[in-house]
Each structure stands twice: as structure tokens, then as C-alpha cells.
């Protein structure tokens, strides 16, 4: 557990509350240990990803992260910059594929600025390359008059994330949309060529290529046309936040970052220091990330399904935090929302209508799914 900064400790606590309910229900034992990262680690140990945190995450089966960032350290450099700790963590764990599911709950259409008819059948998965591109390329640096960042990808880096996307599409609706800027960038030309080549290994999956500017437009104009959206690091960072507009709040969206070692699971929202400690943050993104931890990190798909169903049931029953409530609508605190979801998990009551509609049993005989990593 890496609670991090701002609302990170608050949302992480609710995710752990739900994990505890899952463990009690299924008879698992989930051992958790907490370590500092980001601004919290800088204040405590002088760097954003201290050695003891590095050692701990490499020994874990999965890593649950809250959020990283603090305006007070906006001018910090090197290992004291909170965001540098996050980039170093991703590199350390080798989590090269970031999975961000985006779907619109019918009861929350009002939260999106888009017209309701634009939100019909929206269910997409963004697969973002996470350990290459501009964020990691060398050389990089600046002086008083100029600055440089390097955009670099290898065939191997593109191939491995592309295979994650194609495998995911094979288990969904069979469409991969690869995003690039091949009309301008040589790196994007290599990206397109490599993805096309990999696509030949998945004849049951349809592949289309879009320039990033057109993809950004279509994500708003026709979001239901996407199934799996495959992007490099920078484009994925931008498009995944744009996709949050569809759901109406960053607080709703989970993510999983997977690779060859322990996975990293975190909500997509930031540290939001302006609302930290007020009890008004939305823990659904963090709890959804815990569900992805169960699915991809611990290979417990039935437990993951239960958590996701519990989230949907609470929302369907009218549970709202401030960010997704209509004016005048009653709201839950972060702790109340976490408790509502945990209670649904513990009782397996996934319908608010009556106990007669409760889920009587969650099948446990299904073989576990294979991690996309």
C-alpha cells in the first residue's frame, strides 16, 4: 500500500476496507503493508521513492497506490519531485501496459457534459504504453534558453504492449484502434508498422489506425465506436483523461498497470489537495482499482466481479459523492460510500430492490483468468 499524497490516504483506506470484506467473505488472507511515496516520502525520507519502498514493492504480489503530488513541491527537482517517484516506480516494476476501462453507468449520465444519446453503449478499454516515450527518453534537460525531450520507442516495447491490447480485444468485442501521428513522426511510423505486424497474429481481431487528433475528436463525437484504444505514453495520458469526461468524474475511474512483475493499481485521479481531509472525495476509482488488483494482480476474477457489481449496485441505489450528485441531491462522505460498497460485498446483496433479488452465490469453480501481462 502506497497511500501517497492529498486524498490518496483517504481513498486507499476505503479500497482496503473493501478488500478486507472480500477476504472475509471468501476466506482469503490479504496481508497489507504501508510505505511512503511522493511528497509524503520526500518529507519523511528526503526522496519521492525511498529505498525501503523500492525494496517492499519488489517483494509484493501487488501494489495499491493512492495518488502522488503536492503543489508545495511543484518546483522540486530530481528525486525530490513527487511525480518523479511515480515514474521511477513504474520503471522499477516494469509495468509497461496501463489498462483504463471506461464505461458509463446509466444512473450517472447526468454527470457527463455530453448529451445522453452520445453515451449509449460506451464501454472501452484504453491500453497505454507506460514505460517509454517522451516521459523516459534521453537526452532530456533544459537551460535558460531551450529545453529538449526525446521521443523514442523500440520495436520490442511496441510489440509487448500491442499484444496486451490485442489479447484484451479478443476477450471483448474484437476491435483494436491504434493511435499515432504517423503523418508527422518517425516514431509513430514505427509504431504503426509494428502494430500492423502484430495484428497479423490475431486474425480474429480487427485493427484500425487513427491519428491522435482525429481520435481525440471521435472520443467525444462517437465514443461507443471504440473497443480497445491502444496508445503510446503521452497520447494515452491525454486521451485517458479526456475519456473521463464521458463518465463525468475522474473519481470514478480505476486503472491497472501490468508487466512482468507485481502489478500497480491506482485510481486515475490526482492527489486533489484542495479537498484532502474534508471527507468529500470519491473512493469509487480506488475501490475499482482494488477490483482490478484482485483480477490481474491476485488472479481472483470472481472476487473482482463481486466488487465491481457492488459498486454498480450502490450507484444504482442512489449512492452519490459530491462530484457525481445532482444539485440538492443527498451525498455520502467518502467513508459512507466505502462502507456501503463493503457491506454489499459482505452480504452479496447486489440489488437495492429487495433481498429476494440478492445474489445467492458467487461461482467459485471457474478457473482463474490469465493475466494479460
C-alpha positions in Angstrom: 0.0 0.0 0.0 1.4 3.4 -1.1 -1.2 5.9 0.1 0.8 8.9 -1.2 -0.5 12.5 -1.0 -3.6 14.5 -0.8 -6.7 12.4 -0.9 -4.5 9.3 -1.6 -4.6 8.0 2.0 -8.4 8.5 2.2 -9.3 6.7 -1.0 -6.7 3.9 -0.3 -8.3 3.3 3.1 -11.7 2.7 1.5 -10.2 0.4 -1.1 -8.5 -1.6 1.7 -11.8 -1.7 3.6 -13.5 -3.4 0.6 -10.5 -5.8 0.1 -11.0 -6.8 3.8 -14.6 -7.5 3.1 -13.7 -9.7 0.1 -11.1 -11.6 2.2 -13.6 -12.3 5.0 -16.2 -13.5 2.6 -14.0 -15.8 0.6 -11.7 -16.9 3.4 -8.6 -15.3 2.0 -5.9 -13.7 4.0 -4.6 -10.5 2.4 -1.6 -9.1 4.2 -1.0 -5.4 3.7 2.0 -3.2 4.5 2.1 0.5 4.1 5.1 2.5 2.6 5.6 6.2 1.7 5.8 7.6 -1.8 5.6 11.1 -3.4 5.6 14.3 -1.3 4.9 12.2 1.9 8.1 10.3 1.3 10.1 13.5 0.5 9.0 15.0 3.8 9.8 11.8 5.7 12.9 10.5 4.0 14.1 13.1 1.6 13.1 11.5 -1.7 9.9 10.5 -3.6 10.7 6.8 -3.9 12.9 5.9 -1.0 14.9 2.7 -0.8 12.6 0.9 1.7 9.6 1.5 -0.6 11.6 0.2 -3.6 12.5 -3.0 -1.7 9.0 -3.5 -0.5 7.2 -3.2 -3.8 9.5 -5.7 -5.4 8.6 -8.3 -2.8 4.8 -7.7 -3.1 2.2 -9.7 -5.1 0.5 -6.4 -6.0 0.9 -2.7 -5.3 -2.1 -0.4 -4.4 -1.3 3.3 -4.9 -3.4 6.3 -3.8 -2.2 9.4 -5.5 1.0 11.4 -5.9 1.5 15.2 -6.0 1.7 18.3 -3.8 1.7 22.0 -5.1 4.2 22.8 -2.3 6.8 20.8 -4.1 6.0 22.0 -7.6 9.4 23.5 -8.0 11.3 20.5 -6.6 13.8 18.7 -8.9 15.3 15.3 -9.2 14.4 12.6 -6.7 12.5 15.2 -4.6 9.9 15.8 -7.2 6.8 13.7 -6.2 5.9 12.8 -9.8 9.5 11.5 -10.4 8.8 8.9 -7.7 5.8 7.7 -9.7 7.7 7.4 -12.9 10.5 5.6 -11.1 8.0 3.2 -9.5 6.5 2.3 -12.9 10.0 1.7 -14.3 11.1 -0.3 -11.3 8.1 -2.6 -11.5 8.3 -2.9 -15.3 4.6 -2.2 -15.7 4.6 -1.4 -19.4 0.8 -1.6 -20.0 -1.7 0.6 -18.3 -5.3 -0.6 -18.6 -8.0 2.0 -18.1 -11.6 0.8 -18.5 -14.2 3.5 -19.3 -17.9 2.8 -19.1 -20.9 4.9 -18.3 -23.4 3.8 -15.7 -26.9 4.7 -16.8 -27.7 6.3 -13.5 -24.8 8.7 -13.9 -25.4 10.1 -17.4 -26.3 13.4 -15.8 -22.7 13.7 -14.5 -21.3 13.9 -18.1 -21.3 17.2 -20.1 -22.1 15.1 -23.2 -25.7 14.6 -24.4 -27.2 11.4 -23.1 -27.5 9.9 -26.6 -23.8 10.2 -27.1 -23.2 7.9 -24.1 -25.2 4.9 -25.3 -23.2 1.7 -25.2 -19.9 3.4 -24.2 -17.6 0.6 -23.0 -14.0 1.0 -23.9 -10.6 0.0 -22.6 -7.6 2.2 -23.0 -4.3 0.3 -23.2 -1.5 2.9 -22.7 2.3 2.1 -23.1 3.7 3.2 -19.7 7.4 3.0 -19.5 8.7 4.5 -22.8 8.2 7.6 -25.0 8.8 11.2 -24.1 8.5 10.7 -20.3 11.5 8.4 -20.2 13.5 9.2 -23.4 17.1 10.5 -23.2 18.6 13.0 -23.7 16.4 15.4 -21.8 17.0 18.7 -20.0 16.8 22.4 -20.2 18.8 25.6 -19.8 17.6 29.2 -19.6 17.0 29.4 -23.4 16.0 26.0 -24.5 14.8 22.5 -23.5 14.8 19.1 -25.0 12.9 15.9 -24.5 13.4 12.7 -26.6 10.6 10.6 -28.0 12.0 7.1 -28.5 10.4 3.6 -28.9 11.8 0.2 -29.9 10.0 -2.5 -31.8 10.2 -4.7 -28.6 8.5 -2.0 -26.5 5.7 -1.5 -29.0 5.2 -5.2 -29.6 4.7 -6.2 -25.9 2.0 -3.5 -25.3 0.3 -4.2 -28.6 -0.1 -7.9 -27.6 -1.8 -6.8 -24.4 -4.3 -4.8 -26.5 -5.0 -7.5 -29.0 -5.4 -10.1 -26.3 -7.9 -7.8 -24.5 -9.8 -7.1 -27.7 -10.0 -10.9 -28.3 -11.8 -11.2 -25.0 -14.1 -8.2 -25.6 -15.6 -7.1 -29.0 -12.7 -7.7 -31.3 -11.6 -4.2 -32.3 -8.2 -2.5 -31.6 -7.9 1.2 -32.5 -4.2 2.2 -32.6 -3.4 5.8 -32.1 -0.4 7.6 -33.6 0.8 10.6 -35.6 2.5 8.7 -38.4 2.0 11.5 -40.9 4.5 13.6 -38.9 6.6 11.5 -36.5 9.1 8.7 -37.5 8.4 7.1 -34.1 4.7 6.9 -35.0 5.6 5.3 -38.3 7.5 2.6 -36.5 4.5 2.3 -34.1 2.0 1.8 -36.9 4.2 -0.7 -38.8 4.8 -2.8 -35.6 1.2 -2.8 -34.5 0.1 -3.8 -38.0 2.6 -6.7 -38.0 1.5 -7.9 -34.6 -2.1 -7.7 -35.7 -1.4 -10.4 -38.2 -1.1 -12.8 -35.3 -4.7 -12.0 -34.2 -6.8 -12.6 -37.4 -10.0 -12.6 -35.2 -9.3 -9.0 -34.1 -10.0 -6.1 -36.4 -7.4 -3.3 -36.4 -7.8 0.3 -37.3 -5.3 3.2 -37.2 -6.2 6.8 -36.2 -4.2 9.9 -36.0 -4.3 11.2 -32.4 -6.1 14.5 -33.3 -8.9 12.6 -35.0 -9.0 10.0 -32.2 -9.5 12.8 -29.7 -12.4 14.2 -31.7 -14.0 10.8 -32.2 -13.7 10.0 -28.5 -16.2 12.8 -27.8 -18.3 12.6 -31.0 -18.7 8.8 -31.1 -17.2 7.2 -28.0 -19.2 4.0 -28.5 -17.3 3.2 -31.6 -14.2 2.3 -29.6 -13.5 -1.1 -28.0 -9.7 -1.2 -27.2 -7.8 2.0 -27.7 -4.0 1.4 -28.0 -1.7 4.4 -27.5 1.9 5.3 -26.7 2.6 7.0 -23.4 2.0 10.7 -24.0 -1.1 10.3 -26.2 -2.5 7.8 -23.7 -2.0 10.2 -20.8 -4.1 12.9 -22.6 -6.8 10.7 -24.2 -7.4 8.7 -21.0 -8.2 11.9 -19.1 -10.4 13.1 -22.0 -12.2 9.8 -21.7 -13.0 10.6 -18.1 -15.4 13.3 -19.4 -17.6 10.5 -20.6 -18.2 9.2 -17.1 -18.5 12.7 -15.6 -15.8 12.4 -12.9 -12.1 11.3 -12.7 -13.1 9.9 -9.3 -14.9 7.0 -10.9 -12.1 5.6 -13.0 -9.7 2.8 -11.9 -6.6 1.6 -13.6 -4.2 -1.4 -13.6 -0.6 -1.3 -14.7 0.8 -4.7 -15.6 4.0 -6.1 -16.8 6.4 -8.9 -15.9 6.3 -8.4 -12.1 3.9 -7.1 -9.4 1.1 -5.0 -10.9 0.4 -1.4 -9.9 -3.2 -0.5 -9.2 -4.3 3.1 -8.8 -7.3 5.4 -9.5 -6.7 7.8 -12.3 -7.4 11.0 -10.4 -4.7 13.1 -8.9 -4.0 14.0 -5.2 -6.6 16.8 -5.2 -5.0 18.6 -2.2 -7.8 21.2 -2.2 -10.3 18.6 -0.9 -8.0 16.4 1.2 -9.2 15.8 4.7 -12.7 17.0 4.1 -14.3 13.6 3.6 -15.8 14.5 0.2 -13.5 12.6 -2.2 -15.0 9.8 -4.3 -13.4 6.4 -3.5 -15.0 4.5 -6.4 -11.9 4.8 -8.6 -9.7 3.4 -5.8 -12.2 0.7 -5.0 -12.4 -0.2 -8.7 -8.6 -0.3 -8.8 -8.8 -2.8 -5.9 -11.1 -4.9 -8.0 -8.6 -4.8 -10.8 -5.9 -5.8 -8.3 -8.0 -8.9 -7.4 -8.4 -9.7 -11.1 -5.0 -9.1 -12.5 -2.7 -9.0 -9.5 -4.1 -11.9 -7.4 -5.9 -13.9 -10.1 -9.2 -13.8 -8.3 -11.7 -13.0 -11.0 -14.9 -14.0 -9.1 -13.9 -11.6 -6.2 -13.2 -8.9 -8.7 -16.6 -9.4 -10.3 -18.3 -9.1 -6.9 -16.6 -5.8 -6.1 -17.5 -4.3 -9.5 -21.1 -5.5 -9.1 -21.2 -4.0 -5.6 -20.0 -0.6 -6.9 -22.7 -0.6 -9.6 -25.4 -1.6 -7.1 -24.6 1.2 -4.7 -24.7 3.7 -7.6 -27.9 2.2 -8.9 -29.4 2.6 -5.5 -28.6 6.3 -5.5 -25.3 6.4 -3.7 -23.6 9.6 -4.6 -20.5 11.5 -3.5 -20.4 15.3 -4.1 -18.7 15.1 -7.5 -21.4 12.9 -9.1 -24.5 14.3 -7.3 -27.2 16.5 -8.9 -27.8 19.9 -7.2 -29.7 19.3 -4.0 -29.3 15.5 -4.1 -28.1 13.9 -0.8 -24.5 12.9 -0.8 -22.3 10.3 1.0 -19.0 11.0 2.6 -16.0 9.1 1.4 -16.3 6.7 4.4 -20.0 6.2 3.9 -19.5 5.3 0.2 -16.8 2.9 1.1 -18.9 1.3 3.8 -21.9 1.0 1.5 -19.8 -0.9 -1.1 -18.1 -3.0 1.6 -21.5 -4.0 3.0 -22.8 -5.0 -0.4 -19.7 -7.2 -0.8 -20.0 -8.8 2.6 -23.7 -9.6 2.2 -23.6 -10.3 -1.6 -26.7 -8.2 -1.9 -26.3 -6.6 -5.2 -29.8 -5.3 -5.8 -31.3 -2.4 -3.8 -34.8 -3.5 -4.6 -35.2 -6.5 -2.2 -33.3 -9.3 -0.7 -35.3 -11.6 -3.0 -33.2 -10.3 -5.8 -29.9 -10.8 -3.9 -27.2 -12.8 -5.5 -27.4 -16.1 -3.7 -24.0 -17.4 -4.6 -20.9 -16.3 -6.5 -19.5 -19.3 -8.5 -16.0 -20.2 -7.2 -15.4 -23.2 -9.5 -14.5 -21.1 -12.6 -10.8 -21.4 -13.5 -8.9 -18.2 -12.9 -8.3 -15.9 -15.9 -4.8 -15.5 -17.2 -3.2 -12.1 -16.5 -2.8 -10.0 -19.6 0.8 -9.4 -18.6 
